[in-house]
Amino acid sequence: MPAAEPAPARRARRPLVRVLAALAAVFGVLVVLRAITGENTITSGGTVSTTLALGLPIGMAALGGLWSERAGVVNIGLEGMMIFGTWGGAFGAYFSGNPWLGLLMGLLMGALGGLLHAVATVTFGVDHIVSGVAINILAPGVARYLSTMFFLGEEGGGATQSPPLPEFPTVSVPGVAGPLRDLEDRHWFLLSDLAGLVRGLTTDLSALTIIGLALIPLTYVLLWRTAFGLRLRSCGENPYAAESLGVRVYTMKYVAVTVSGALAGLAGVFLAMVGTHQYQENQTGGRGFIGLAAMIFGNWRPGGLAVGTGLFGYTDALQQRGATGAVHSLLLVVAVALFAFAAWRLWTLRRTPATPAETGDDHRRRRIYQAAAAFLAGVLLLVWYLLTDELPKEIVTYSPHITTLLVLSLASQRLRMPAADGLRYRKGEAR
């Protein structure tokens, strides 16, 4: 009789299994939705590739926030660090003619923004929110000043934009694009949907896209499967306990926040050199804040933030590709999700204990109210879907932001931030 698998090995695979199961479930819902509505854009290869292009900058910003907050430093300055990255990438790529030097410059500019945040919060004990807001205010002014110095007078450049930039090479799996497109065009249930998914993930991918996707599992391995990651995360949970065990808390916080800035800089480089092939003022468009929302939705874990990033990128891809019918059909998905949430709250009514701050009756009443509100909202969305053929243009435009807020409100029930996130640390104070 074979020996049972050790419990730690099983636990090590659970996060990956949960993420893969969630992704498979979401894809299955989209396949059924495409078959019901006939909106083939829902699972097309073009939508998948656009989702990658729109979601990756948000994902890199979210990953930057993850590094910083796992070490106990709140980083709402991601937006400003992304701006540093957009300008640095444009400067390095244009004046060298090499996109890889642009990437390096963007990483350095973003890392400098992270280092500035670390100096303010870790060394001088400035409130993390105040420091992040200051960086977000500082970055656009610095970028405008530097653009006036270096881009003004260059052909195609100016105080608010750079000249056209060199592009990163693209990568495709040879020999698969044509057959996959043919299979996708047949619109067979599941087979054509899988063909669209694979074609979007294997065709005309920027080299920077591949690097960004690889950083998500790499972050998981570094932070959850190495001694370095354990030390870094301990600084976000209990820095004084980590200090007592010999962990250099200041060093770990500096490393984490600097890496956070570099990842935000990478997101900025992607926007400037892959998204538009040109630096433009204010092109981040609040993606740093959306990245923070994706990180929170993902419960401060790489797999979860990848799912949140993909959700925002997907809804944004649908509205940018003009698939108003597909966006309209998402009302049905949201309605079903609300019904499922209401059923789950009622099913776990007796299985989840009340918190110490509330009585059993309060706990029961709160869950019933939540279930009733979710059910009522689901009914309203279902009626809206059945009585209309398309959504107003204004709602379609802001559907990614609305989706993000809705998902965050539903996911907030099970969130757990690092225990010492945002708290001021001073060596030796706890003794």
PyMOL commands that set and color helices and strands:
alter all, ss='L'
color gray80, all
select helices_A, chain A and resi 7-37+40-43+45-70+78-96+99-123+128-150+177-185+191-202+207-224+227-237+239-244+249-275+287-297+302-320+324-347+360-387+393-397+399-414
alter helices_A, ss='H'
color red, helices_A
select strands_A, chain A and resi 170-171+205-206
alter strands_A, ss='S'
color yellow, strands_A
deselect
rebuild
show_as cartoon
